[in-house]
Amino acid sequence: KLILVTAIGSLSMGVNAAELDSDSATVSMSVGLYASLTGLDDFALSTSDVDGAAGAIYSGNDDFNLESNGQVRVTMSGGNLSNGSDSVATTYDLDTGAGMTFDTATDAVHNASHNVSASAVLGDISAQKSGAYSGDITITVSSI
């Protein structure tokens, strides 16, 4: 009986399983374009001229970070600083010289610090009343 069991065990170990069928598939996914702006804070303009004098130039800036997983366009909008019905002409700039719009590199991810700056110039002394002036800026990231 021991010889018969050993013989049957040897036969079953020698038999290979035959592959009857197989198939393959490609696994894929699509990652959507995404971007994030962080670190943009309120900032104040200050002057090295005489505060309130005609023609005094006020300026200031702030840094923010832009992170994206593809090429994006960054645009900024903003108006004059105002105090009630009085306003002061204000100009804005992204990354010192880029103007109000810039595009990130084609076919590349992006993770870098950028700068927004503002400048306001007073008119004649009586052209604007004294007091606190403010305005809003909006930085928008969009697909190209």
VENFEN-V515612 format. One line per field, one symbol per residue. ss: DSSP state (H for helix, E for strand, C for the rest). psi: psi as a letter, one per 30 degrees, with the letter a starting at -180 (. if undefined). A space follows every 50 residues. Layout:
ss = ???
psi = ???
//
This chain:
ss = CHHHHHHHHHHHHHCCCCCCCCCCCCCCCCCCCCEEEECCCCCCCEECCC CCCCCCEEEEEEEEEEEECCCEEEEEEECCEEECCEEECEEEEECCCCCC EEECCCCCCEEEEEEEEEEEECCCHHHCCCCCCECCEEEEEEEC
psi = eeeeeeeeeeefffkkkkkelllllkkllkklkklkklgklklkkllfak kflkgkkkllllklkkklgaklkkkkklalkljbfklkkkllkkhiffbg klklkkhllkjlklkklkkkkkalegfkllakkllklkkkkll.
//
